[in-house]
Amino acid sequence: MALNDGAEGLFTSKEVAEFLRLNPGTLDNWACQGTGPRFVKVGNTRRYTYTDLISWLESQPQGGEPEEW
């Protein structure tokens, strides 16, 4: 299942890492630190919803704003 607009279901760390173009270990680190996208535990694995992932992305600091002199 690929992540795309309006996707439903639960996504694995590997799928989310591919979508974000990150190493899956980064998601592991974020989960241990209590940062990163919200997830649910299913057994011993983390699963992510598309809605939670997009909400997290939208909450991240934005760059590219010109600095005022």
C-alpha positions in Angstrom: 0.0 0.0 0.0 1.5 3.3 -1.0 1.0 6.5 0.9 -0.9 9.0 -1.2 -3.6 11.7 -0.7 -6.6 10.3 1.0 -4.9 6.9 1.8 -6.6 4.9 4.5 -5.2 2.2 6.7 -2.2 1.8 8.9 1.3 2.2 7.5 4.5 0.6 8.6 7.6 2.5 9.7 9.3 1.4 6.5 6.4 2.8 4.3 6.5 6.1 6.3 10.3 6.3 6.1 10.1 5.8 2.3 7.4 8.5 2.0 9.5 11.0 4.1 12.7 9.8 2.4 14.3 9.0 5.8 16.1 6.1 7.2 13.7 3.9 9.2 16.0 4.3 12.2 15.2 7.9 12.3 11.5 7.1 13.0 12.8 4.7 15.7 14.8 7.5 17.3 11.9 9.9 17.1 9.5 7.3 18.7 12.0 6.8 21.6 12.3 10.6 22.1 8.6 11.2 21.9 8.9 13.3 18.8 7.9 12.6 15.2 4.5 11.5 13.8 1.9 10.1 16.1 1.6 6.3 15.9 -0.3 3.4 17.4 1.1 0.2 18.7 -0.2 -3.0 17.1 1.4 -5.8 19.0 5.1 -4.8 19.1 5.0 -2.7 16.0 4.3 0.9 15.3 1.7 1.9 12.7 0.9 5.3 11.3 -2.3 6.8 9.8 -2.1 9.0 6.8 -4.1 11.7 8.7 -1.7 11.7 11.6 1.3 11.8 9.3 0.0 14.8 7.3 -1.0 16.6 10.6 2.5 16.1 11.9 4.1 17.4 8.7 1.9 20.5 8.7 2.9 21.2 12.3 6.6 21.3 11.5 8.5 24.6 11.2 8.5 26.1 7.8 11.6 27.6 6.1 12.3 29.9 3.3 10.9 33.1 4.8 13.1 36.1 4.1 14.8 37.5 7.1 14.0 41.1 8.0 17.1 43.4 8.1 
